[in-house]
Amino acid sequence: MMFKVEGHKLRSYLFAFGVACSAAAGFLPATPAAAQTAQARGLPDFADLVEQVGPAVVGIRTVEKVAARGGGSGGEMDEEMQEFFRRFFGQPLPGNPRPGPRPNRPQQPQEEERPRGVGSGFILSADGYVMTNAHVIEDASEIVVTLTDKREFKAKLIGADKRSDVAVVKIEATSLPVVRIGDISKLRVGEWVMAIGSPFGLENTVTAGIVSAKQRDTGDLVPLIQTDVAINPGNSGGPLINLRGEVVGINSQIYSRSGGYMGISFSIPIDEAIRVSDQLRATGRVSRGLIGVTIGTVSKDVAESIGLGKARGALVNSVVPGSAADKAGVREGDIITKYGDKVIETPSDLSRSVASTKPGVKSTLTLFRNGASRELAITVAEGDPEAKPTGKRSQDREEPQPKPSSAAGKSLGLAVSDLTDAQKKELKVRGVRIDAATDAAAKAGLREGDVILSVGNIEVSSVKEFESAIAKADKNKPLSVLFRRGEWAQYALIRPAR
């Protein structure tokens, strides 16, 4: 049987049927009107925010000077054509009244301006300071800022910091609309936020979403704000805005396998960006602390085997000679668990804490070494937080005479020998060299040429000490071995054969 129902009646019937079924199943609240009101209240209207903040958001386009191909008018090609006319027609190229030999003129390098990219930014002060991403203006020979009223200004670069991806430019204007800076500590996961920018050059585009996570560690200098706000190329440098109309971040990155938005975007927290911009405006550069170590993570197994408990802290893989850490007495294999009053849970915690310290400030390092904690005083230096030990170690020509280890060492698959005096001086460490690693030692990742520094929290500087440390170890538990390979020190766990 077929029947016909008008569209509005059919919708009414279906709605009534749905309500009845839901009520029967116990899904509807007792006061559906109140529920609908609450739902409507949870969906914000961004129109007022756009009118409030939009005028302080700018578009940025950059121009790059590149060498011109083939020269231009009056260049080498024109001179070659003139020579051709002189030789075959006895007269110069029309427009050149004087035939004769080619003038010996130096060639002037030709340059042409080429559009480099587009991005976004926002106005910090009424006198024309604008914040954006460092990658937006990188390598630009000219920066053009466009306001929402279509006025354009050539901007002067005040400073850019690649480590934080923050840049400040200045335009010559007054009485400009400015943004309000928010308190990042009040930002909550699940909170609605909005972005304004110029994705793909489409000016004043507004997108919205929620905060997906705070303190997202992506390996950058600062932990980022993760959102599901649609961000695309051209949005970079634009503001992330909360429902109070305050800027809480700078839109900077996306996670993508296609080059476009895939539901995850990242913003630089505004408090860190303001700290950077203040330094850029004052000096044109950012000064950061440096102690001179390369660091790595501490695994759960290693933490348990050496008595640290849970996996935490930053493992010192190497110490830069002459650095602040070297002068303070930090050694390879130390695990830094606290910097000043800051508890270090991950290597990123240490990197960020040190980088935010003013050079010259005295602080303390709490570290775990050989099964016990100790505290060292350190004076923070200035430098590049990414500095790593440089240079290659030369190969010593004096080869040590291998001395087989005891039966205890062989049971772990290790044959070791003492370091020569020349090797100790060259490597600046005391330990024993691995001549062969098989069975359990090989499975743990050890190999010939590694230098063992400690066994089970006991430092070893000779084969005899190595044998003694193994003899004291619990044969039923994994044995922690701190070793050095090249420039880096790290832990390995040798598990007993079962």
Salt bridges, closest charged atoms under 4 A:
GLU6 OE1 - HIS8 ND1 3.64
GLU79 OE1 - ARG102 NH2 3.33
GLU79 OE2 - ARG105 NH2 2.42
GLU83 OE1 - ARG86 NH1 3.02
GLU83 OE2 - ARG87 NE 2.97
GLU112 OE2 - ARG114 NH2 3.52
GLU138 OE2 - LYS162 NZ 3.42
GLU142 OE1 - LYS154 NZ 3.43
ASP149 OD2 - ARG151 NE 2.85
GLU152 OE2 - ARG61 NH1 2.79
ASP161 OD2 - ARG288 NH2 2.39
ASP165 OD2 - HIS135 ND1 2.83
GLU172 OE2 - LYS170 NZ 3.88
GLU191 OE2 - ARG244 NH2 3.99
GLU203 OE1 - LYS150 NZ 3.18
ASP217 OD1 - ARG352 NH2 3.00
GLU246 OE2 - ARG180 NH1 3.56
GLU246 OE1 - ARG244 NE 3.34
GLU272 OE1 - ARG275 NH2 2.77
ASP301 OD2 - ARG495 NH2 2.82
GLU304 OE2 - LYS300 NZ 2.82
GLU332 OE2 - ARG484 NH1 3.09
ASP334 OD1 - ARG369 NE 2.72
GLU345 OE1 - LYS310 NZ 3.68
GLU382 OE2 - ARG285 NH2 3.07
GLU386 OE2 - ARG163 NH1 3.65
ASP418 OD2 - LYS403 NZ 3.60
ASP435 OD1 - ARG433 NH1 2.87
ASP450 OD2 - ARG485 NH2 2.72
GLU459 OE2 - ARG331 NH2 2.18
GLU487 OE1 - ARG393 NH2 3.54
